[in-house]
Amino acid sequence: MTSPTIQAVPYRLTRVGVVMRPDPDEPLEAEGVLNPASGRGPDGRLYLLPRLVSDGNVSRVGLAEVLTEADVPVGVRRRGVVLAPDEGWERGKANAGVEDPRTTWIPRLGLHVMTYVAYGPLGPRLALAVSTDLERWRRLGPAHFRYQPDLDTDLNLYPNKDAVFFPEPVPGPDGEPAIAMLHRPMWDLGWIRPGEGSHLPAGVTDERAGIWVSFVPLAEVERDITALVELRGHAQVALPAYEFEELKIGAGPPPVRVPEGWLLLHHGVRGHIPTGGWDPRAQRVSYTAGAMLLDPEDVTRVLARTPEPLLRPETGEETSGVVDNVVFPTAIEEIAGQRYVFYGMADARIGVARLDRVSEGQA
């Protein structure tokens, strides 16, 4: 992780509206629709894969075709559920869920690669699945972080969220092409052993959750797609740096290649999170959307980041919901040459914002 060397991130977000609300007649959506993944199906149509939350905070991944008017997203047509917490490691005695999917189309592999949070017996863990059509998903299993002696810890010990893959190979730690995944380990182990507290990797002095990256050599993945879960070359990319992200940050949609490098939208969190427990409804926080630029030759290097949010909770849909004051970007797609960002609104609905590049004077 290095300090930014470019002064500005020349992009802005402009909200467009709400594209998906819970269906009052659908029990699987009783506690909200939020935080969607996205992708183009074999038919060329654009789809969202929203997190659907039923009573008891049980999450599934749905499929919904995006409807447009004049090439602007305005709504969805539901296509059912494509992933449910059917595996034992996705369920605990009092909880279950496949949560917050992110999907990346990786042309080199000819696959949509999904990361999701399996909310199982030991809390939130990352898992991977792949698909050719967005409807049928093959689970690859939980992500496994290879032991790295210089970190003096086992990354598999920690809860982890906000994982997303780059859409094309990048240079790995050895300079060879690799598939890279951003993720966000959380160092407090009190979630499984009360009183244990935080255990930081060697060289890490800040307990706040930040963005990390791990790699898998491209050649291994091309030989066997299940190699995707065997991650290595772990490195910290970014920690909270500004007021709007004082508590933690996490990656949003898949990074987008732009002239300045890799554009990564992320969320920043400020406010108060009570000690212990995973119920976000007990938190008094604000989630906002920021952005950073990563070096295409070394994705651990941050070139620039936004000191203020690109989008903050302001509308009624964003300030009031299951968890108030949340904008949570998770998907980005291009429609007729214009990029749009889909985001969770107060953990209850899904909104869309236009992403524009701005001139130097406007940045």
Secondary structure, 3 states (H helix, E strand, C coil): CECCCCCCCCEEEEEEEEEECCCCCCHHHCCCEEEEEEEECCCCCEEEEEEEEECCCEEEEEEEEEEEECCEEEEEEEEEEEECCCCHHHECCCCEEEEEEEEEEECCCCEEEEEEEEEECCEEEEEEEEECCCCCCEEEEECEECCEHHHCECHHHCCEEEEEECCCCEECCCCCEEEEEEEEECCEHHHCCCCCCECCCCCCCCCCCCEEEEEEEHHHHHHCHHHHHEEEEEEEEECCCCHHHCCEEEECCCCEEECCEEEEEEEEEEEECCCCCCCHHHCEEEEEEEEEEEECCEEEEEEEECCCCCECCCCHHHHCCCCCCEEEEEEEEEECCEEEEEEEECCCEEEEEEEEECCCCCC
